[in-house]
Amino acid sequence: MVRLIECVPNFSEGKNKDTIETIRNLIDKHKDITLLDFTPDTDHNRTDVTLIGSPEAVKAVALEIAFKCVELIDMNKHKGEHPRMGAIDVVPFIPITEVGMGECIQLANDFAKQFSEKTNVPCYLYEEAAKREDRRNLADVRRGEYEGLKAEIGKNPNKIPDYGPNKIHPTAGATAVGARFFLIAFNVNLGTTNIKIADEIAKAVRHSSGGYRYVKAKGFEIKDRGIVQLSINLTNYQKTSIFRVFETIKNEADRYGVPVIDSEIVGLVPLEALVDTTNHYLRLEKFNVDQVLEKRLLEIKK
């Protein structure tokens, strides 16, 4: 089988069309990787990119994206709903086929070293690549965001980066680089403008406040639509399923008399996660991914 990894760089720009188009064109020039998703979000002022290919090719393209972000994005002017601390905010490497987590951890280290040496952007390793247990959780690494890190780095010994100088980059901030299991980014929109309700429901489902083990969640205002949103990361869909989290959100929203308007998946989602959800809601018996027509057709083509 082909050796494949996935990389999901997130950069802190979702509004400036020139910047977004420049980075998209940079990616499109590379024929040795596949761009699976490119999703700018104006409310979060952030763009999620999903690349897949060989470890060497993906790392090279991720570095090009990161260098261009440092060149084009000024964090002193950035405002958005999503937590962030850098122009190129996070760069996770995910094993897909014939590549283990150990190799992705090494890729994360190599990326952080090369990137920080060329740009002087401090890098923090997270998830499986973390060198310190208190940096395993991305939310802990990014706590305080760009402004908070700018005030603390160089003064607080807990903010010393894993790679790069112990000071903030004047425009590009800092970057989190990691290796992790496949993550599902799942948003649920609520029919209210009350952000406190979204915050309370987020507390009910996220692990850090007593919720599901593999869930991170935060409430956001989506002012253009006059609603609030629960932005959720499912860090292990096999152990905490989409439908279980969604049902809990619906039940909690009912307590506040608030409707669930809709939900969305940002980027890609494994077929297995959707089949699990289908099994739950349709109460199917003994249904599995091998019964999905397109999956069988792909196997025939191979």
C-alpha positions in Angstrom: 0.0 0.0 0.0 1.0 3.6 -0.5 2.4 5.5 2.5 0.0 8.3 3.3 -0.4 10.9 6.0 -2.8 13.8 6.4 -1.9 17.3 7.5 -4.5 19.9 8.5 -2.8 23.3 8.7 -5.1 26.1 10.1 -4.1 29.7 9.3 -5.5 32.8 10.8 -7.2 34.4 7.8 -10.7 33.8 6.6 -11.7 37.2 5.2 -8.9 38.6 3.0 -9.5 37.1 -0.4 -6.1 38.0 -1.8 -4.3 36.2 1.0 -6.5 33.2 0.9 -6.2 33.0 -2.9 -2.4 33.3 -2.8 -2.1 30.4 -0.4 -4.6 28.3 -2.3 -2.6 28.9 -5.6 0.6 27.9 -3.8 -1.0 24.6 -2.8 -2.5 23.9 -6.3 1.0 24.1 -7.9 2.0 20.9 -6.1 0.9 17.7 -7.9 2.6 15.3 -5.5 0.0 15.9 -2.8 -3.8 16.0 -2.9 -5.8 18.9 -1.5 -8.9 17.3 0.1 -10.4 20.4 1.7 -9.9 24.2 1.8 -12.4 26.0 4.0 -12.2 29.7 4.8 -14.5 30.9 7.6 -15.3 34.6 7.9 -16.8 34.4 11.4 -13.8 32.5 12.8 -11.5 34.5 10.5 -9.6 31.3 9.9 -9.0 28.8 7.1 -8.7 25.0 7.5 -6.7 23.1 4.9 -6.5 19.3 4.5 -3.6 17.8 2.6 -2.9 14.1 2.0 0.2 12.5 0.4 3.5 11.0 1.3 5.1 12.2 4.6 8.0 14.0 2.8 5.7 15.7 0.2 3.1 16.8 2.8 5.7 18.2 5.1 7.3 20.2 2.3 4.0 21.8 1.3 3.0 22.5 4.9 6.3 24.4 5.3 5.6 26.4 2.2 2.1 27.3 3.5 3.6 28.3 6.9 6.3 30.5 5.3 3.7 32.3 3.2 1.5 32.8 6.3 4.3 34.5 8.1 4.9 36.7 5.1 1.2 37.8 4.7 -0.6 37.7 8.0 -0.2 40.2 10.8 -1.6 38.9 14.1 -1.7 42.4 15.6 -4.6 43.1 13.2 -6.3 39.8 13.5 -9.7 39.4 15.1 -12.0 36.3 15.0 -14.2 34.1 17.0 -11.8 31.1 17.0 -8.9 30.8 19.6 -5.6 31.5 17.9 -2.0 32.4 18.7 -0.3 32.5 15.3 -0.5 33.3 11.6 0.0 29.6 10.9 -1.9 28.6 14.0 -1.8 24.8 14.1 -0.1 22.1 12.0 -1.1 18.5 12.9 0.2 15.4 11.2 -2.1 12.4 11.1 -1.1 8.8 10.1 -3.3 7.3 7.4 -1.8 4.2 5.7 1.6 2.4 6.2 2.7 5.2 8.5 2.7 5.0 12.3 2.2 7.6 14.9 5.9 7.6 15.7 6.8 8.8 12.3 4.2 11.6 12.5 5.8 12.6 15.8 9.2 12.8 14.1 7.6 14.8 11.3 6.2 17.3 13.8 9.6 17.8 15.4 11.3 18.2 12.0 8.7 20.7 10.8 8.9 22.7 14.0 12.7 22.8 13.9 12.9 23.8 10.2 10.1 26.4 10.5 11.3 28.1 13.6 14.9 28.2 12.4 13.9 29.9 9.2 11.3 32.3 10.5 12.1 32.8 14.3 8.5 31.8 15.1 8.4 29.9 18.4 6.8 26.4 18.1 5.0 24.4 20.7 4.5 20.6 20.3 1.1 19.2 21.3 -1.0 15.9 21.4 1.2 12.8 20.7 4.2 15.0 19.8 4.1 16.9 23.2 7.3 16.8 25.2 5.5 17.9 28.3 2.2 16.5 29.6 0.8 19.9 30.2 1.1 20.6 26.5 -0.7 17.6 25.2 -4.1 19.5 25.1 -4.1 22.1 22.3 -6.4 24.3 24.4 -3.8 24.5 27.2 -1.1 25.4 24.7 -3.2 28.1 23.1 -4.7 29.5 26.4 -4.5 33.3 26.5 -4.2 33.3 22.7 -1.9 35.6 20.8 -2.3 38.5 23.1 -1.8 36.4 26.3 1.3 34.7 24.9 2.8 38.0 23.8 2.6 39.2 27.4 4.0 36.1 29.0 6.6 34.6 26.7 10.1 35.4 27.9 8.8 36.0 31.4 6.9 32.8 32.3 9.1 29.6 32.3 6.0 27.6 31.4 5.8 29.4 28.1 9.3 28.5 26.8 8.7 27.0 23.4 9.9 23.6 22.3 11.6 25.1 19.2 12.6 28.6 18.3 13.3 31.7 20.3 11.8 32.4 23.7 10.0 35.5 22.4 6.9 36.1 20.2 7.3 36.8 16.5 6.3 40.4 16.1 3.6 39.7 13.4 3.3 35.9 13.1 2.9 35.0 16.8 3.6 31.4 17.6 2.6 28.0 16.1 1.4 24.7 17.6 2.7 21.6 15.8 1.4 18.1 16.6 0.8 14.5 15.8 -2.6 13.1 16.5 -5.4 10.7 15.7 -8.0 11.7 13.1 -10.1 14.6 14.4 -13.7 15.5 13.5 -14.5 19.2 13.6 -18.3 19.4 14.3 -20.3 22.6 14.8 -23.9 22.8 16.1 -25.9 26.0 15.7 -28.4 27.1 18.3 -31.4 29.4 17.7 -30.5 32.0 20.3 -28.2 35.0 20.7 -27.4 34.1 24.3 -23.7 33.1 24.4 -24.1 32.0 28.0 -26.3 29.1 26.9 -23.8 27.9 24.4 -21.1 28.1 27.1 -23.1 26.1 29.5 -23.9 23.4 26.9 -20.2 23.3 25.9 -19.3 22.6 29.6 -21.8 19.7 29.6 -20.1 17.9 26.7 -16.4 18.7 26.9 -14.0 16.5 28.8 -12.2 19.3 30.7 -15.4 20.3 32.6 -16.7 16.7 33.2 -18.2 15.8 29.8 -17.1 13.2 27.2 -13.5 12.0 27.3 -12.7 12.8 23.7 -14.6 16.0 23.2 -13.4 19.6 23.2 -16.1 22.3 22.9 -16.5 26.0 23.1 -19.4 28.5 22.5 -19.1 31.2 19.8 -21.3 34.1 18.7 -22.2 34.0 14.9 -23.3 37.6 14.8 -24.0 37.7 11.0 -26.7 35.1 11.5 -27.9 36.2 15.0 -27.2 32.8 16.5 -24.6 31.1 18.7 -22.6 28.1 17.8 -21.0 25.1 19.7 -17.7 24.4 18.0 -16.7 20.9 18.8 -13.6 18.8 18.2 -14.1 15.0 18.5 -10.5 13.7 19.1 -11.4 10.0 18.9 -14.7 9.3 17.1 -14.3 5.6 17.8 -14.6 6.1 21.5 -16.9 9.1 21.6 -19.4 9.1 18.7 -20.9 12.1 16.8 -24.5 11.0 17.6 -23.8 10.7 21.4 -22.5 14.2 21.6 -25.3 15.6 19.3 -28.0 14.0 21.4 -26.6 15.4 24.6 -26.5 18.9 23.0 -30.1 18.6 21.9 -31.2 17.5 25.4 -29.3 20.4 27.0 -30.7 22.9 24.5 -34.2 21.7 25.3 -33.6 22.5 28.9 -33.1 26.1 27.9 -35.9 26.2 25.4 -33.5 26.7 22.6 -33.8 24.9 19.2 -30.9 23.2 17.4 -31.0 24.9 14.0 -28.5 22.8 12.1 -25.0 21.3 12.4 -22.0 21.1 10.1 -18.8 19.1 9.7 -15.8 21.2 8.8 -13.4 19.4 6.5 -13.4 15.6 6.2 -15.0 12.9 8.2 -14.3 9.1 8.2 -16.9 6.9 6.6 -17.0 4.8 9.8 -18.1 7.8 11.8 -21.1 8.4 9.5 -22.0 4.7 9.4 -22.1 4.7 13.3 -24.4 7.7 13.2 -26.6 6.0 10.6 -26.8 2.8 12.6 -27.9 4.8 15.7 -30.7 6.9 14.1 -32.1 4.2 11.7 -31.6 1.5 14.3 -30.0 -0.7 11.7 -29.0 -4.3 12.6 -25.6 -5.6 11.6 -25.0 -2.8 9.1 -21.3 -2.0 8.4 -19.1 0.0 6.0 -18.7 -2.9 3.6 -22.4 -2.3 2.6 -21.6 1.1 1.3 -21.6 0.9 -2.5 -18.9 3.5 -3.2 -16.5 1.8 -0.8 -16.9 -1.5 -2.6 -16.4 0.2 -6.0 -13.2 1.9 -4.8 -11.9 -1.5 -3.7 -12.7 -3.0 -7.2 -10.7 -0.1 -8.8 -7.7 -0.8 -6.7 
